[in-house]
Amino acid sequence: MQLLISVAGPADARAALLGGADVIDAKDPRHGALGPVPLHRLAAIRATVAGARPLSAALGDAAREDALAGAVAAAATLGVVFVKVGFAGVTSEVRARRLAVAARQRAEGETRLVLVAYADWRHAESLAPARLVSIAADAGAAGVLLDTASKSAPLFAIQPVASVAAWVAAAHAAGMFAALAGSLSGPDLAPARALGADLVGVRGAACVGGRTGRVSRPRVAALRASAGAAPPPPPPPPPPASRVLVGMGILPERDVELPEIVRRYDEMLHAVRERA
């Protein structure tokens, strides 16, 4: 199972890279579950990632076909591999299909579409997750993501494990990858992996100071270990400008060894499982 880390800017992206994230996801957590970052910041994140990992971008919740198509096209010009689109406020399947098709038509080159379903779909005034799977398949999306619109409770507290398992299986049966997110933390990753999720997305648990804080390299490394798959190869050395930023303290580094992080995390996870 791969690990996606949502980043708000270049400093977050660097920490996520060094921590071993498989996918770097541009998102502004101050503007909801799928808050898009400004285009200039997306470009800065892309420059930091520099092709070392696939880059995805949250584009918010779809409202108008023309605006959505423009956002997808702009992200595609920057080489974004995945664009994530939600449907909060859209309760019509016909409307959702039109929006999804509009997005898919502008996903050019290597850019692929990911539709986002909300476990708390009634709160989001959206479509039920199972209905989004069929819409995504019909639109030619590469994958689907099950997230939470509200961050007051984690995914598995909102949606029963059996329901999530059925949703993942439906996505696979439709030929798409299945991703899970929604206030997930370390102990949630083993169940997500057991359910067959291809990718898990994390923001808050990867940050110091909560989901609006800053991404922490040691926290990403611990999450990478918990995700269970072998970590990707280390990224290439950062450009000189990044070294200058680190030296100035703008991108702080901690002298913590990865084996020690993993050992402590495994002990914590074992204790949680014992109590369960």
C-alpha positions, 0 to 999 in steps of 0.5 A, spaced: 500 500 500 502 506 498 502 512 502 500 519 500 502 525 504 498 532 503 502 538 503 501 545 503 507 548 500 514 547 498 517 546 505 511 540 507 513 537 500 521 537 502 519 533 509 514 528 505 519 527 500 525 525 505 520 521 510 519 517 504 512 518 501 510 515 495 505 520 492 506 528 494 499 531 494 498 539 493 492 541 498 490 547 502 487 544 509 485 551 511 479 550 505 476 543 507 478 536 505 480 538 498 482 545 498 486 547 492 492 551 493 494 557 488 497 555 481 503 559 483 504 554 489 502 548 486 508 550 481 513 551 487 511 544 490 512 541 483 519 544 483 521 541 489 518 534 488 522 535 481 519 528 478 522 524 484 515 522 486 508 522 482 504 529 484 497 530 485 493 536 486 486 537 490 481 541 486 476 542 490 468 540 490 466 541 483 460 546 481 461 548 474 463 544 468 467 550 465 471 552 472 472 545 473 475 543 466 479 550 467 482 547 473 484 540 471 487 543 464 491 548 468 494 542 473 495 538 467 500 543 464 504 543 470 505 535 470 500 533 475 499 526 475 493 525 479 487 531 480 482 529 485 475 532 484 469 532 490 462 533 489 459 536 496 453 539 494 451 535 488 446 530 489 444 528 482 447 523 478 446 526 472 449 532 474 455 529 477 456 525 471 457 531 467 462 534 471 466 528 471 466 527 464 468 535 463 474 533 468 476 527 464 476 531 457 481 536 460 485 531 463 491 531 458 497 527 457 499 523 463 494 527 468 489 522 471 482 523 474 480 521 481 473 522 484 472 523 491 466 520 495 465 522 502 463 517 507 459 522 511 456 524 504 449 526 508 453 532 511 456 533 505 450 533 501 453 529 496 452 522 493 453 516 497 460 513 496 457 507 492 454 511 487 460 515 485 464 508 484 459 507 478 460 515 476 467 514 476 468 508 472 463 511 466 467 517 466 474 513 465 477 515 472 483 512 474 481 511 481 476 513 487 478 516 494 473 515 500 474 521 504 471 525 510 468 532 508 468 533 516 475 532 520 471 531 526 472 524 526 476 519 522 474 514 516 473 508 520 469 511 526 464 514 520 463 508 515 463 501 518 469 496 516 465 492 512 462 497 508 469 500 506 471 493 504 465 493 499 467 499 497 474 498 495 472 491 492 467 495 487 472 500 485 477 494 483 471 490 480 470 497 476 478 497 474 480 503 478 485 503 484 481 505 491 484 510 496 482 511 503 483 518 507 479 522 512 483 523 519 487 517 518 493 515 523 498 510 524 493 505 527 488 506 521 493 504 516 494 496 517 486 495 517 486 500 510 492 495 508 488 489 510 481 491 506 485 492 500 486 499 499 492 501 494 493 508 497 492 511 503 492 519 504 494 522 510 495 530 512 494 531 520 497 525 522 503 527 518 504 534 521 506 537 527 500 542 530 495 538 526 492 538 519 494 546 519 501 545 521 507 543 518 509 536 515 514 532 519 519 528 516 519 523 522 512 522 522 512 521 515 517 516 516 513 512 521 507 512 517 511 510 511 513 504 516 506 503 518 503 502 511 507 496 510 510 496 503 517 497 502 519 505 502 521 508 495 528 510 493 530 516 496 529 522 492 535 526 489 539 531 493 535 538 493 537 543 489 542 549 492 536 553 494 533 548 498 540 547 502 540 555 503 533 555 506 535 549 510 541 553 513 536 559 514 532 555 519 526 555 514 526 548 513 528 545 519 531 538 520 531 534 526 537 529 527 533 523 528 535 516 525 529 512 521 530 505 525 529 509 532 523 512 529 520 505 526 522 501 533 518 506 537 512 506 532 512 499 532 512 498 540 506 503 540 502 500 535 503 493 538 500 496 545 494 499 541 493 492 538 494 488 545 489 493 548 484 492 542 
